[in-house]
Amino acid sequence: MAGYTAIVDVGNMLVQLLKEEMVPDVISGSHGIGLCSPTDKGDFALGIHLYDIRECEEVRTSGMLNTGWDRQQFPPMFVSLYYMITAYSDSDLKFRAAEEQRILGRVMQVLYDHTVVPSGLLPNRLSGLECRIELVNLELDEKLKLWNTPDTPYKASLFYRVTPVEVESARTRSVTRVTSITYGIEE
């Protein structure tokens, strides 16, 4: 996976996956799904908000990676990315809640069917570990704290974790390889 772009690559992967599976059947155009804050949704019908990044406790690496004859790269870091996915309908008030629930239902179905990130949707990963998409079960008070949008009532949202996400190290070091060995036998 790329170094510092790993986080945005995963966000864009989620957007791409949902566009492929939901446009035009559930959401009319591909411009209707995107990365956004709940307070700044713009024209999106489905907003994906990264609300937390944590070091992945399940995966830890040690040891240098050989990148050439005389270079080694420090091991990558693995993180878990936490997303809040919210549907926004501009339908008439009497249809709005049903439309948003329909959108969220389809999101759940798509992400359930793609619990392992499709290999073509993320750049090559160094470790070969599969990224997984998991539904996060939060209590209502935790959801309300995450929503934290003044003057806007809470909207039912979905909470997902994508893990492990590999963030490649930019640090390298020079090494000298053993090119010859001299040994002797004494009596």
Backbone torsions as a table, in degrees:
resi	resn	phi	psi	omega
1	MET	NA	158.1	179.2
2	ALA	-67.1	161.5	179.2
3	GLY	-66.4	-103.4	-174.3
4	TYR	-71.6	-12.6	179.4
5	THR	-88.0	0.6	-176.8
6	ALA	-56.6	-40.3	-176.5
7	ILE	-67.3	-47.4	179.1
8	VAL	-69.2	-30.6	176.6
9	ASP	-60.9	-41.0	179.2
10	VAL	-68.3	-43.0	177.0
11	GLY	-59.3	-45.3	178.2
12	ASN	-65.7	-33.6	176.8
13	MET	-62.7	-44.3	178.6
14	LEU	-61.8	-43.9	178.1
15	VAL	-59.7	-48.6	-178.3
16	GLN	-61.6	-45.1	179.3
17	LEU	-60.2	-46.9	-179.3
18	LEU	-67.7	-35.8	176.0
19	LYS	-62.6	-46.1	-178.7
20	GLU	-60.8	-34.8	-174.6
21	GLU	-94.0	-18.2	-172.0
22	MET	-117.0	-16.8	-178.1
23	VAL	-100.7	131.9	1.8
24	PRO	-97.9	5.1	-174.3
25	ASP	-62.9	-45.4	-175.1
26	VAL	-106.0	-40.9	178.3
27	ILE	-118.4	131.0	-168.8
28	SER	-64.2	-36.9	-177.2
29	GLY	-137.6	157.2	-178.0
30	SER	-66.5	-19.9	177.1
31	HIS	-72.0	-7.5	-176.5
32	GLY	-86.1	-3.0	-179.7
33	ILE	-123.9	130.4	179.4
34	GLY	-169.3	173.8	176.6
35	LEU	-81.3	127.3	179.7
36	CYS	-164.2	162.0	173.3
37	SER	-84.3	150.5	177.7
38	PRO	-60.9	-23.4	179.7
39	THR	-85.9	-10.5	-175.9
40	ASP	-136.7	63.4	-173.8
41	LYS	-82.5	-15.5	-179.9
42	GLY	57.2	-131.9	-178.9
43	ASP	-97.2	11.4	-176.7
44	PHE	-70.4	140.6	171.4
45	ALA	-90.7	-20.4	178.8
46	LEU	-141.1	116.4	-178.7
47	GLY	-108.4	137.3	179.0
48	ILE	-116.1	117.8	-174.4
49	HIS	-118.8	120.8	173.9
50	LEU	-78.3	113.8	-176.6
51	TYR	-109.0	-11.1	179.0
52	ASP	-159.9	149.0	174.8
53	ILE	-132.7	127.1	179.5
54	ARG	-133.7	151.0	174.8
55	GLU	-65.9	135.9	-178.6
56	CYS	-74.9	116.3	-177.9
57	GLU	-78.2	-20.4	-177.3
58	GLU	-78.7	-24.2	-175.5
59	VAL	-126.1	121.5	174.2
60	ARG	-135.9	140.1	179.3
61	THR	-121.9	154.0	173.7
62	SER	-143.2	161.9	-178.5
63	GLY	94.6	145.3	-177.7
64	MET	-81.3	154.8	176.7
65	LEU	-106.0	130.1	177.5
66	ASN	-76.4	124.5	179.8
67	THR	-114.9	-0.1	179.9
68	GLY	178.0	-178.8	-178.2
69	TRP	-62.2	-35.4	-174.3
70	ASP	-125.7	18.2	-179.4
71	ARG	-132.8	145.1	172.5
72	GLN	-131.2	146.9	179.6
73	GLN	-110.4	141.8	177.2
74	PHE	-65.4	154.5	-175.8
75	PRO	-65.9	154.3	179.4
76	PRO	-74.0	162.9	173.1
77	MET	-101.6	146.1	177.3
78	PHE	-117.2	132.5	-178.5
79	VAL	-127.3	161.3	171.7
80	SER	-111.8	133.2	-179.3
81	LEU	-108.5	132.2	-177.1
82	TYR	-112.5	128.1	-175.4
83	TYR	-122.2	145.0	169.6
84	MET	-110.7	126.4	-178.0
85	ILE	-116.1	122.5	-173.8
86	THR	-128.2	137.3	177.0
87	ALA	-95.5	139.8	179.2
88	TYR	-129.6	116.5	179.4
89	SER	-108.7	139.6	174.7
90	ASP	-100.9	14.3	179.9
91	SER	-64.6	168.0	173.7
92	ASP	-56.7	147.7	-174.0
93	LEU	-51.0	-39.7	-176.7
94	LYS	-71.9	-15.1	179.0
95	PHE	-110.0	-9.7	-171.2
96	ARG	-60.3	-50.5	-177.3
97	ALA	-62.0	-42.9	180.0
98	ALA	-65.0	-40.3	178.8
99	GLU	-63.5	-44.4	179.7
100	GLU	-65.3	-38.1	178.0
101	GLN	-67.4	-36.5	177.2
102	ARG	-63.8	-43.1	178.6
103	ILE	-62.9	-46.9	-179.8
104	LEU	-63.4	-37.2	177.2
105	GLY	-61.6	-41.9	178.9
106	ARG	-68.1	-38.8	176.9
107	VAL	-59.1	-46.7	179.8
108	MET	-59.9	-42.1	179.9
109	GLN	-63.5	-45.5	-179.2
110	VAL	-63.1	-47.9	-176.9
111	LEU	-71.8	-28.3	173.9
112	TYR	-67.8	-38.9	179.3
113	ASP	-75.1	-14.2	-179.3
114	HIS	-126.2	52.2	-178.8
115	THR	-65.9	-27.1	172.5
116	VAL	-102.1	127.0	-177.1
117	VAL	-61.0	126.0	178.2
118	PRO	-56.4	133.4	-172.1
119	SER	-58.4	-31.8	-177.8
120	GLY	-78.0	-9.2	-175.2
121	LEU	-91.1	-12.0	176.9
122	LEU	-122.5	148.3	175.0
123	PRO	-59.0	163.1	-178.6
124	ASN	-53.6	138.8	178.5
125	ARG	-101.4	139.4	179.1
126	LEU	-68.8	-44.0	-171.9
127	SER	-79.3	-23.5	-175.8
128	GLY	80.6	2.8	177.7
129	LEU	-71.7	143.8	178.2
130	GLU	-83.9	135.2	171.7
131	CYS	-81.7	137.8	179.6
132	ARG	-117.6	147.2	176.7
133	ILE	-110.0	120.5	-174.4
134	GLU	-127.7	136.9	173.6
135	LEU	-70.7	133.9	179.4
136	VAL	-103.9	125.5	178.6
137	ASN	-91.9	110.1	179.1
138	LEU	-112.8	150.2	173.2
139	GLU	-73.4	157.2	-177.2
140	LEU	-58.3	-39.8	-179.5
141	ASP	-65.4	-33.6	175.8
142	GLU	-66.9	-40.0	178.2
143	LYS	-64.0	-41.7	179.3
144	LEU	-64.6	-36.9	177.5
145	LYS	-66.0	-39.2	179.2
146	LEU	-69.9	-35.2	179.9
147	TRP	-63.1	-54.0	170.9
148	ASN	34.9	49.2	178.7
149	THR	-113.5	104.5	-177.9
150	PRO	-61.0	146.1	176.4
151	ASP	63.7	14.4	177.2
152	THR	-131.4	122.6	-179.4
153	PRO	-66.0	150.4	179.9
154	TYR	-60.9	138.1	174.6
155	LYS	-112.5	138.5	176.2
156	ALA	-56.7	130.0	-177.5
157	SER	-136.1	161.8	176.2
158	LEU	-105.0	147.2	-178.3
159	PHE	-125.3	124.4	-176.5
160	TYR	-130.3	155.4	175.6
161	ARG	-123.0	135.2	173.6
162	VAL	-114.4	122.7	-174.8
163	THR	-155.4	153.6	-15.6
164	PRO	-81.8	140.6	176.9
165	VAL	-108.1	123.8	-174.8
166	GLU	-88.3	125.4	175.4
167	VAL	-113.6	107.4	-175.7
168	GLU	-67.1	139.9	177.2
169	SER	-77.0	145.3	176.4
170	ALA	-94.4	-7.8	-178.0
171	ARG	-81.7	135.2	175.5
172	THR	-133.1	166.6	174.3
173	ARG	-142.3	152.5	176.7
174	SER	-84.6	143.2	177.0
175	VAL	-132.6	155.3	175.6
176	THR	-111.5	124.7	-179.5
177	ARG	-87.4	151.4	174.8
178	VAL	-73.5	123.1	-178.8
179	THR	-108.3	-22.6	177.3
180	SER	-153.2	153.8	179.4
181	ILE	-129.3	132.9	174.6
182	THR	-117.5	128.0	177.5
183	TYR	-142.0	155.9	-178.1
184	GLY	-138.8	163.1	179.6
185	ILE	-119.7	127.2	177.7
186	GLU	-111.8	148.2	176.8
187	GLU	-106.9	NA	NA
